[in-house]
Amino acid sequence: MKTLLDRIRHSEFLTFNEVLRLKLIIVTVFISVFVILSYISAPLSTSQDNTFLFVLIAFSFLFLLTILFIAINSNRIAMHLSIITILGITFAFVNSSNYFYGFIMFFVSLTVIIFYHDIVTYLIYGGLVTGYGCYYIITNGSYIVGTNSLNPLISQDTYLIVLLGFYIVFLIQFIVSDSIYEKMNNEWLKMSKILSRYQSFSTKYIDELKEKNKETAIYDSSRFQQTVNELSTFINEFFEEDGSKIAEVVEYYFFLHSQDIDEIINSAEGSVLTKRYAKQFKKYMLNDNSEMISLLYDFATLFKETPDYSIHRYKYHLSDLFENRVDKLIALAFLYKYLKTEATQYDKYGSVKRMLAHDEITEMFISKEFREFLSFELVNFYLDNQELFREHL
């Protein structure tokens, strides 16, 4: 129980599959307790003993199947089975003599479906429950409302609106949250791709600097290799395992740095064990833009101090950035070339894919807003020689 509570408390650090497995365990326990308490209170009439027996057998079968699929880590199938289980219990209980109890069961089913936070599942199973619930209210509205109601028709409509409203509100919430999640995920993927590209450049630049300065890469350092070997052996022996085996694995790991790891993985002649280790080590390579390198970059930036504020740090005006007139003109040419050849504008679909035309750049240069970047002298030079800019840049 302590392990389960710890996993719930730290669920933000779990993968989607692990979170789904955790939800399955919670739902399974809830359904078990709910069924036991429901049957103790005897919601079914005595004339429905056969129904009671059928529901009990069906519930037990689905319950065991759910436990089995959770055990073999088929969590998606187990999720559907747990939903079918609660739906079966709901459809059995709505035919009981207690109609209000049946009405409440629709909300119990929807709550279980919502708990999984899957919009497709909610649309299918939630739509089925809501549709049947509306039919149930229309058919048995007088029994749900009761004879003491002043206006049974209005009360019946109220029950109907409450159920539909419950479904629609959470449907909107699913759509909004999925849209926000998809947008954040797309932004994260774009940023991850950009960072990966910069890291590739950084890794290549570091290798060139080491080669130029005739420095030894860290993965070729015998001292570093010995340190990693001793630490790995110590950790392995601490867990009462054979230290010589991990020493061979570490030696193979450093050997891969001098080989083409993709060629080893795709080789038809290599052993299965060799290719399996190579595939596992690929994301930990120190001579490539691997996940290990990304982790090291992230770790290093935590200890890099931000430069103190300086008023010159945020200067954008070319006249402030350069003193020589020739440098200013070269910077102006670079600015024009960038605006003309790089995508900086939104297209009609909202993506940054459109480049500026010459007339648009001219209009931008002479605008009031661009005085923060260009002086009147530079703008006049551009206007006098804009045909040269158009033809040669």
Secondary structure, DSSP 4 states (H G I P E B T S, - for coil): -HHHHHHHHTGGGS-HHHHHHHHHHHHHHHHHHHHHHHHHT--S-GGGHHHHHHHHHHHHHHHHHHHHHHHTT-HHHHHHHHHHHHHHHHHHHTTSS-HHHHHHHHHHHHHHHHHT--HHHIIIIIHHHHHHHHHHHHHHHHHHH-TT-S-HHHHHHHHHHHHHHHHHHHHHHHHHHHHHHHHHHHHHHHHHHHHHHHHHHHHHHHHHHHHHTTPPPGGG-HHHHHHHHHHHHHHHHHTT--HHHHHHHHHHHHHHTTS-HHHHHH-SSS-HHHHHHHHHHGGG-SSSS-HHHHHHHHHHHTTPPPPPP-GGGG---HHHH--SHHHHHHHHHHHHHHHHHS--EE-TTS-EEEPPPHHHHHHHHTSGGGGGT--HHHHHHHHHTHHHHHHH-
